[in-house]
Amino acid sequence: MIKTHEREKLINAIVFFAKNTEHCDKIKLLYLSFRRCSRSNMKT
């Protein structure tokens, strides 16, 4: 389960990405989510 703070950061990143990207679709959001999660796993 994603920690509350990590989940909030991910949601904020998705909202920012959706607002500031032309043609935001599921593939781009999934890629963003994957990158975000892989970075957090590298820190542990």
Secondary structure, 3 states (H helix, E strand, C coil): CCCHHHHHHHHHHHHHHHHHCCCCCHHHHHHHHHHHHHHHHHHC
